[in-house]
Amino acid sequence: MNRTVLSVAVAIMLAALWWLMVGEDPSSWLIGIPAILSAAAAAWLLAGPTARVGFTITGLVRFAPFFLAHCFLGGLDVSTRAFRATISLEPVLIEWRTRLPCTVSRVMFASVISLIPGTLAADLRGDRLTVHLLDGRTDYEADLRRVERVVASLFGIELGEPTELTK
């Protein structure tokens, strides 16, 4: 799929999601349409002029439940932390070297990482992603590798061997 088709697909998916979230209120589209068009334009720009982006059906089937489950778990984690009297945290920044080869898959990876409870993608430069962790004592490495595999599957990408992290 070329970047124009990708942008149109992004716009259609976001419009459907917007409609599901806000229902039939026509005034909501005053915000929804500019947001959707901005996201579609960003997808077009990020894909680059020679990009060929493709999703696999198998990858999409694996990604959808992963995405929905982690949306729920991420929200649950945030609400749980918000209502705790004391929170034991050990925040840390790590640098993750992704094995994903193209910009679109790397941006998707960075976006999806933020669904994992206690993680936030802070900076993406080439194949290096800085990730902020609320608690460095968790098994974040396994979570990040799982997200990377799911995103790779979504795009039909074969991943090489894992690399080491730096803190």
N, C-alpha and C positions, 0 to 999 in steps of 0.2 A: 504494500500500500504506500503510495507517495504521501508527501506531507499535506497536500491539499485534501486528500481523502481522509487522512488522519484528523485534520482540523474539523472537517464536516462531521466525522464520527464523534469527536469530542463534543462538539456543539449539540448534536442530537442526544447523546447520552446525558449531558448536563441538563438539557432542557427537560428530558424525561424525569431525571432526578429532582429537578426544581418543581415540576408539576406534582410529583409524588409528595414532596415535602410541604408545599404551601397550598395544594389543592386548586380550587377553581377561582381564586381571588385574582381578578384581572389587574388590580393595582400592584400586586407583587411583581409583575413583569417589568415594572419601571426600574426595579433593581436587578431582576433576574436576567433580562436581555443584555444589559451592558456587561454584567459579570460573565455570562456565557460567551459573549463575543470576545471579551478580553482573554478568557481561558483558551478559546479556539485560536486566537491570534498568537498567544504564547506557545501553543502546541505547534503552530506553523513555523514560528521563528526558531524554536528549540530543535525542531527536526532537521533544519539545515536544508540547503537547496538540493543536495544529492541523496538525501536520506531515503531509504526504503524501510518502512516500518511495518511489521506484520505481527499480528496476534495469532496464536494457534487456538483452535477450538478446545483442545485438551487443556492447554494452559489457562484459558478463560474459565473452563469448568473447575479447575483446581483453585484458581484465584478468587472467584466469587465467594465461596463459603469462607475462605481464609479472610478475605476482606471484611465480610459481614461479622464474622466472629470477633475479629480484632477491633472493629469499631465498637462493638458492645463491650469487650473486655477493657479497652482503653478508657471508655466512658465510666465504667464501673470502678476502675482504678483511680481515676481523678476524683470521683465523688467520694470514694472511701477515704482517700488521703485528705480531702477537704473537711471531713467530719471527725477525723481523729484528733484527740487532744494533743498528743505528741507524735512526732514523726521521726523515725530513725532513718536518716539519709546519709549517704556518702557520695555526693555529686562528683562526677569526673567527666573530663572530655577525652574521647579516644579518637584516634585517626584510623579509619577503616579504608583499606584499599580494595575497591570493588573489582570483581572479575567481569562485570558487565561491560561489553565493548562499545556500545553506542550511547550518545547523550540522552536520547529519549528513555532508554531503559534505566539509565543512571538516575535521571530525574524522577522516574516512577519509583525506583528503589528508595530514594531520599524521601519521597512523599509517604510511601507506605511505612517506612521505619517509624514515623511519628505515631502510627497506630499502636505500636508495641508499648505497653504500659511502662512509663518511666524513661522513655527515649524521645529524643528530638534531633532531627537532622539540622545541624547548625551551619555547615558550609560544604559546598561541593565544588571541587576544582579538579577537572580532569577525572582521573580514576580514584581520587582521594576524597573521602567524605569525613568531615568532622561530626561526631555524634556526641550530644550531651546526654549523659545518663544521670538520673536522680540518685541511683544507688549502684555504685560500681561493684558491689558484692554479689549482684545477681548474675545469673548465667546468660548475660547479654550476648555473648559470642554465639551461642547456639541459636538464639533468637534472630540475630542479624544474618547468620548463614541460612536459616530457614527462609527469611524474607527474600534474600538474594536468590535462592533456588526457585521460589514461587514466581518472582518477577522474571527470572530467566525462562522459566517454563511458559509464562504468559507470552513472551516474545519468541519462543522457539529457539532459545540460545543454549548451547552447550557450554558449561562452565569448566574452567581449568582447575587446577589444584588450589586449595585455600592458601592464603598468605597470612603472615603474622600481624598482629595488632600492635599499635604503639599507643602508650598513654601519655 
